Amino acid sequence: MQMNPSLLTQIVFIALAFAGCTALPTLESDSPEEEIVRYYEVDEGVPHCSVACVRRDGVTFAGDPHALYRVGSLTKLFMRPAFMRLHAAGRIDIDSSIVRYAPFSLPEEYGSVTLRSLLESTSGLPRDFLNPWNPVDVCTAVLCGFCGISLYGSFEDIPGFAEELRSCRSRRHVREGMPQYSNVGFALLALSVEKSMGRSLDEIFMEEVARPHHLVETAFKPSAVDVSRVTPPCAGGLPWIYPKGSVVPEHPLGPSLRGMGALFSSAADCARFFADEWPYVDSLMEEKPLSLCSDGEDRGLLRVKKLPSGRSILFRTGMIYGGTSFVSFEPSSRTILIILRNVTSWPSKDDFVFAERISAMIPERLIPDDVPCERY
């Protein structure tokens, strides 16, 4: 049972999660990536941290590039091209109603929900099945955070998940149709593609993502060879009942939720994968330039962050029980920063500080667009 916090959980915990942050180091060494690892491992007390910085002229690493981490919501970014490849091959139609593909019956409100709207978080489905104005839900979130138990315990199996989707609350969200980032929607999408293809999510990922992108260390379940390189899940700012840095129990996501956040990956594989994702990032900017986006605005599966320097990045964070991940794309310098940690804590605001400092080291458009990124 893993925990990827809902909007409610953010509201309850974010102030305390950020409390007591120490001053950031100045990135003056020849290896700013090593400074980031040192900051998290020493100042923040994170037992394991790996960093990759991808530029057009190559990639640099710090920490163990082959250590495996639970990457949380970065799973969604890894699965997006799989669904797009299946659509391009005519094996699924992402513009069709989810009612056609879902592995269980859905109320009539879902007739207008397409696979594409689930992929792009425009279906209206909530982030999670919790209501921030419901006292019972508030108590549930607090207890989950304090005790380190599952926020999703009541709908980790598929029948429970289907029941929640049929609830009045979920149907109301679909009717209102307000776009919002949705773990619920992406989990439904992954389940539906599994059912349509007659293949497991693991098989779909291997055929449509891992092999085309030459990924060797990314999987929903690490192999017997790789399992020794999985960093143990550790307590950070959450859950509070465990001392910071101590190992916490392993609780895999249930079958209804794996597609939204259950992948394991390494800094090396993340660098390989995200180096190939600039076309996706550029397509989001073509639809709407970053200069016209507001801070915190969702663009596809990424989100806009306006940095104090005036630059903007597109980023995704992921929290899962025992892992915290961060990736940012800085378009003007064509820089990607990846930070992986094995700690249960809300992704740190300091990630953005490091992203800005690293991107500022590279003048905008220093390297022409037609210079290929060095492969490794």
C-alpha positions as CSV (number, residue, x, y, z in Angstrom):
1,M,0.0,0.0,0.0
2,Q,1.7,3.1,-1.2
3,M,0.9,6.6,-0.7
4,N,0.7,9.3,-3.4
5,P,-1.0,12.3,-1.7
6,S,-4.2,13.9,-2.9
7,L,-4.9,17.6,-2.9
8,L,-6.2,17.0,0.6
9,T,-3.0,15.5,1.8
10,Q,-1.0,18.4,0.3
11,I,-3.2,20.9,2.2
12,V,-2.8,19.0,5.5
13,F,0.9,18.3,5.3
14,I,2.7,20.7,2.9
15,A,3.5,23.4,5.5
16,L,4.9,20.9,7.9
17,A,6.8,19.0,5.3
18,F,8.7,22.1,4.3
19,A,9.3,23.3,7.9
20,G,12.8,23.4,9.1
21,C,14.6,23.2,5.7
22,T,18.3,24.1,6.0
23,A,20.0,26.7,3.9
24,L,20.9,25.4,0.4
25,P,24.5,25.0,-0.5
26,T,26.0,27.2,-3.2
27,L,26.6,25.4,-6.4
28,E,30.2,26.4,-7.1
29,S,31.9,23.1,-7.6
30,D,32.6,21.5,-11.0
31,S,29.8,19.0,-10.3
32,P,26.6,20.7,-9.3
33,E,24.9,17.3,-9.5
34,E,27.1,16.1,-6.7
35,E,26.2,19.1,-4.6
36,I,22.5,18.2,-5.0
37,V,23.1,14.6,-3.8
38,R,25.2,15.9,-0.9
39,Y,22.5,18.3,0.1
40,Y,19.8,15.7,0.2
41,E,21.9,12.9,1.8
42,V,23.6,15.1,4.4
43,D,21.5,18.2,5.1
44,E,18.1,16.5,4.5
45,G,19.1,13.1,5.8
46,V,17.9,11.1,2.8
47,P,19.7,7.8,2.8
48,H,19.9,7.5,-1.0
49,C,19.7,10.1,-3.8
50,S,20.6,10.0,-7.5
51,V,20.7,12.9,-9.9
52,A,21.0,13.2,-13.7
53,C,21.4,16.3,-15.7
54,V,20.7,15.9,-19.4
55,R,22.0,18.6,-21.9
56,R,22.3,18.6,-25.6
57,D,26.0,17.7,-25.4
58,G,25.6,14.8,-23.0
59,V,24.5,13.8,-19.5
60,T,26.2,13.9,-16.1
61,F,25.3,11.9,-13.0
62,A,25.8,12.0,-9.3
63,G,25.0,9.3,-6.8
64,D,24.6,5.8,-8.1
65,P,23.0,6.1,-11.6
66,H,21.9,2.5,-11.5
67,A,20.3,2.4,-8.0
68,L,16.5,1.8,-8.4
69,Y,13.8,4.0,-6.9
70,R,10.1,4.1,-6.8
71,V,9.4,6.9,-9.2
72,G,5.7,7.6,-8.3
73,S,3.9,9.8,-10.8
74,L,6.8,9.8,-13.2
75,T,5.2,6.4,-14.1
76,K,2.5,8.4,-16.0
77,L,5.2,10.1,-18.2
78,F,6.7,6.7,-19.0
79,M,3.4,5.2,-19.9
80,R,2.2,8.1,-22.1
81,P,4.2,7.1,-25.2
82,A,3.0,3.5,-24.8
83,F,-0.6,4.6,-25.2
84,M,0.3,7.0,-28.1
85,R,2.2,4.2,-29.9
86,L,-0.8,1.9,-29.6
87,H,-3.1,4.6,-30.9
88,A,-0.8,5.3,-33.9
89,A,-0.8,1.6,-34.7
90,G,-4.6,1.5,-34.7
91,R,-4.7,-0.9,-31.8
92,I,-6.6,1.5,-29.5
93,D,-8.5,4.7,-30.3
94,I,-7.7,7.3,-27.6
95,D,-10.5,9.5,-28.9
96,S,-13.1,6.9,-28.2
97,S,-15.3,6.8,-25.0
98,I,-13.8,5.0,-22.0
99,V,-17.1,3.1,-21.8
100,R,-15.9,1.1,-24.9
101,Y,-12.7,0.0,-23.1
102,A,-13.3,-0.1,-19.4
103,P,-13.1,-3.5,-17.7
104,F,-16.3,-2.9,-15.8
105,S,-19.5,-1.0,-16.4
106,L,-19.6,2.7,-15.9
107,P,-22.5,5.1,-15.4
108,E,-23.9,7.0,-18.4
109,E,-21.9,10.2,-17.4
110,Y,-18.7,8.5,-18.6
111,G,-20.0,8.3,-22.2
112,S,-18.3,11.7,-22.9
113,V,-15.0,10.7,-21.2
114,T,-12.4,9.7,-23.8
115,L,-9.1,7.9,-23.3
116,R,-7.4,11.1,-24.4
117,S,-9.1,13.1,-21.7
118,L,-7.9,10.7,-19.1
119,L,-4.4,10.8,-20.6
120,E,-4.4,14.6,-20.6
121,S,-6.2,15.1,-17.2
122,T,-9.2,16.9,-18.8
123,S,-11.9,14.3,-17.9
124,G,-12.9,16.2,-14.8
125,L,-12.2,13.2,-12.5
126,P,-10.8,14.2,-9.2
127,R,-7.1,13.8,-8.3
128,D,-8.1,11.1,-5.7
129,F,-11.2,9.8,-4.0
130,L,-11.1,12.2,-1.1
131,N,-13.1,15.3,-0.3
132,P,-11.1,18.0,1.5
133,W,-14.4,19.3,3.0
134,N,-15.4,15.9,4.5
135,P,-14.3,15.5,8.1
136,V,-14.1,11.8,7.7
137,D,-11.8,12.2,4.7
138,V,-9.7,14.7,6.6
139,C,-9.2,12.4,9.5
140,T,-8.3,9.6,7.1
141,A,-5.6,11.6,5.5
142,V,-4.1,12.7,8.8
143,L,-4.1,9.1,10.1
144,C,-2.5,7.8,6.9
145,G,0.2,10.4,7.0
146,F,1.0,9.9,10.7
147,C,0.9,6.1,10.7
148,G,2.3,5.4,7.2
149,I,-0.7,3.4,6.0
150,S,-2.4,3.5,2.6
151,L,-4.4,6.5,1.5
152,Y,-6.0,4.2,-1.1
153,G,-6.8,1.2,1.1
154,S,-10.5,1.1,0.2
155,F,-10.1,1.0,-3.6
156,E,-6.8,-0.8,-4.3
157,D,-8.6,-3.8,-5.7
158,I,-10.5,-3.5,-9.0
159,P,-14.0,-4.0,-7.6
160,G,-13.5,-1.3,-5.0
161,F,-12.0,1.0,-7.6
162,A,-15.0,0.4,-9.9
163,E,-17.4,1.1,-7.0
164,E,-15.7,4.4,-6.3
165,L,-16.0,5.4,-10.0
166,R,-19.7,4.7,-9.8
167,S,-20.2,6.8,-6.7
168,C,-22.2,10.1,-6.7
169,R,-19.0,12.0,-6.0
170,S,-17.1,10.7,-9.1
171,R,-20.2,11.1,-11.3
172,R,-20.5,14.7,-10.2
173,H,-16.9,15.5,-11.1
174,V,-17.4,14.0,-14.6
175,R,-20.6,16.0,-15.1
176,E,-18.8,19.2,-14.1
177,G,-15.9,18.4,-16.3
178,M,-13.3,20.7,-14.7
179,P,-9.8,19.8,-15.9
180,Q,-7.5,18.6,-13.0
181,Y,-4.6,16.3,-12.6
182,S,-6.0,13.0,-11.8
183,N,-4.5,9.8,-10.4
184,V,-7.9,8.3,-10.6
185,G,-8.3,9.0,-14.3
186,F,-4.8,7.7,-15.3
187,A,-5.4,4.5,-13.3
188,L,-8.7,4.0,-15.2
189,L,-6.9,4.6,-18.5
190,A,-4.2,2.0,-17.7
191,L,-6.7,-0.6,-16.6
192,S,-8.8,0.0,-19.8
193,V,-5.8,-0.4,-22.1
194,E,-4.8,-3.6,-20.3
195,K,-8.3,-5.0,-20.9
196,S,-8.4,-3.9,-24.5
197,M,-5.0,-5.3,-25.4
198,G,-5.4,-8.5,-23.4
199,R,-1.9,-7.9,-22.1
200,S,-0.6,-6.9,-18.7
201,L,0.7,-3.4,-18.0
202,D,4.2,-5.0,-17.6
203,E,4.0,-6.5,-21.1
204,I,2.7,-3.3,-22.6
205,F,5.4,-1.2,-21.0
206,M,8.2,-3.6,-22.1
207,E,7.0,-3.7,-25.8
208,E,6.0,-0.1,-26.3
209,V,8.4,1.8,-24.0
210,A,11.3,-0.1,-22.6
211,R,12.5,-1.7,-25.8
212,P,12.1,1.3,-28.1
213,H,13.9,3.6,-25.6
214,H,16.5,1.0,-24.7
215,L,15.6,1.0,-21.0
216,V,17.2,-1.8,-19.0
217,E,16.5,-0.9,-15.4
218,T,12.8,0.3,-15.4
219,A,10.0,-2.1,-14.6
220,F,6.9,-2.5,-12.5
221,K,8.6,-5.4,-10.7
222,P,12.4,-5.4,-10.7
223,S,13.9,-8.7,-11.9
224,A,15.8,-11.1,-9.5
225,V,19.0,-9.6,-10.9
226,D,17.9,-6.0,-10.2
227,V,16.2,-6.4,-6.9
228,S,19.5,-6.0,-5.0
229,R,19.8,-2.4,-6.4
230,V,16.4,-1.3,-5.1
231,T,16.9,1.4,-2.5
232,P,14.9,0.6,0.7
233,P,11.8,2.8,1.3
234,C,12.7,5.3,4.1
235,A,10.8,7.8,6.2
236,G,11.2,11.5,5.5
237,G,8.9,14.2,6.5
238,L,6.1,11.6,6.2
239,P,5.1,9.3,7.8
240,W,5.9,10.9,11.2
241,I,5.5,7.8,13.3
242,Y,8.9,6.6,11.9
243,P,12.2,8.3,12.7
244,K,13.5,10.2,9.7
245,G,15.8,8.0,7.5
246,S,14.6,4.7,9.0
247,V,13.4,1.9,6.7
248,V,9.6,1.6,6.5
249,P,7.5,-1.4,5.4
250,E,7.1,-2.1,1.7
251,H,3.5,-1.8,0.4
252,P,3.1,-2.3,-3.3
253,L,0.2,-0.5,-5.1
254,G,-2.9,-2.6,-5.7
255,P,-3.9,-3.9,-9.1
256,S,-6.3,-1.0,-9.8
257,L,-3.6,1.7,-9.3
258,R,-0.3,0.3,-10.7
259,G,-0.5,2.3,-13.9
260,M,-0.6,5.7,-12.1
261,G,2.6,5.3,-10.1
262,A,4.2,1.9,-9.5
263,L,7.3,1.9,-11.7
264,F,10.8,1.5,-10.4
265,S,13.6,3.2,-12.4
266,S,17.2,4.5,-12.2
267,A,18.7,7.9,-13.0
268,A,20.4,6.3,-16.0
269,D,17.2,5.0,-17.5
270,C,15.3,8.2,-16.6
271,A,18.0,10.2,-18.5
272,R,17.7,7.9,-21.5
273,F,13.9,8.2,-21.5
274,F,13.5,11.9,-20.9
275,A,16.2,12.9,-23.4
276,D,13.7,11.5,-26.0
277,E,10.7,13.4,-24.6
278,W,11.6,16.9,-26.0
279,P,9.1,16.5,-28.9
280,Y,6.3,16.0,-26.3
281,V,7.5,19.0,-24.3
282,D,7.7,21.1,-27.5
283,S,4.2,20.1,-28.6
284,L,2.9,21.4,-25.3
285,M,4.6,24.7,-25.8
286,E,3.4,24.9,-29.4
287,E,-0.2,24.6,-28.1
288,K,0.4,27.4,-25.7
289,P,3.8,29.2,-25.2
290,L,5.2,29.1,-21.7
291,S,5.1,32.9,-21.6
292,L,1.3,32.8,-21.7
293,C,1.0,30.1,-19.0
294,S,0.4,30.9,-15.4
295,D,2.4,29.5,-12.5
296,G,1.2,26.1,-11.5
297,E,-0.8,25.6,-14.7
298,D,-1.1,22.0,-16.0
299,R,0.1,21.3,-19.5
300,G,-0.6,17.7,-20.4
301,L,1.1,15.6,-17.8
302,L,3.5,18.4,-16.8
303,R,3.0,21.5,-14.8
304,V,4.4,25.1,-15.3
305,K,6.7,26.6,-12.7
306,K,7.8,30.2,-13.1
307,L,11.2,30.6,-11.5
308,P,12.4,33.8,-9.8
309,S,14.8,34.5,-12.6
310,G,11.9,34.8,-15.0
311,R,12.6,31.5,-16.7
312,S,9.9,28.9,-16.8
313,I,10.2,25.1,-16.5
314,L,7.8,22.2,-17.1
315,F,8.0,19.7,-14.4
316,R,6.4,16.6,-12.8
317,T,6.9,15.5,-9.2
318,G,6.0,12.1,-7.8
319,M,5.5,10.9,-4.2
320,I,4.9,7.3,-3.4
321,Y,5.4,5.4,-0.2
322,G,9.2,5.2,0.1
323,G,10.1,7.3,-2.9
324,T,10.1,10.9,-4.1
325,S,10.9,11.9,-7.7
326,F,11.3,15.1,-9.7
327,V,12.0,15.9,-13.3
328,S,12.1,19.4,-14.9
329,F,12.4,20.5,-18.5
330,E,14.0,24.0,-19.1
331,P,13.2,24.7,-22.7
332,S,15.4,27.8,-23.3
333,S,18.6,26.0,-22.3
334,R,17.3,22.5,-23.3
335,T,18.2,21.2,-19.9
336,I,16.6,18.3,-18.0
337,L,17.1,17.8,-14.3
338,I,16.2,14.5,-12.7
339,I,16.3,14.0,-8.9
340,L,15.4,10.6,-7.4
341,R,15.1,9.9,-3.6
342,N,14.0,6.9,-1.6
343,V,12.1,8.9,1.1
344,T,8.5,9.4,2.0
345,S,8.1,13.1,1.9
346,W,6.4,15.6,-0.3
347,P,8.7,16.6,-3.2
348,S,10.9,19.4,-2.0
349,K,10.5,23.0,-3.1
350,D,14.3,23.0,-3.1
351,D,14.2,20.9,-6.3
352,F,13.1,24.1,-8.1
353,V,16.0,26.0,-6.6
354,F,18.4,23.5,-8.0
355,A,16.7,23.4,-11.3
356,E,17.0,27.2,-11.6
357,R,20.7,27.2,-10.6
358,I,21.6,24.5,-13.1
359,S,19.7,26.0,-16.0
360,A,21.2,29.4,-15.2
361,M,24.7,27.9,-15.8
362,I,23.8,27.4,-19.5
363,P,23.0,30.5,-21.6
364,E,19.7,30.3,-23.4
365,R,20.0,28.6,-26.8
366,L,23.8,28.2,-26.3
367,I,23.8,25.1,-28.3
368,P,22.0,25.0,-31.7
369,D,18.9,22.9,-31.9
370,D,20.4,20.7,-34.6
371,V,23.2,19.4,-32.4
372,P,22.3,15.8,-31.3
373,C,22.5,14.8,-27.7
374,E,25.4,12.4,-27.1
375,R,24.2,8.9,-26.6
376,Y,25.6,6.8,-23.8
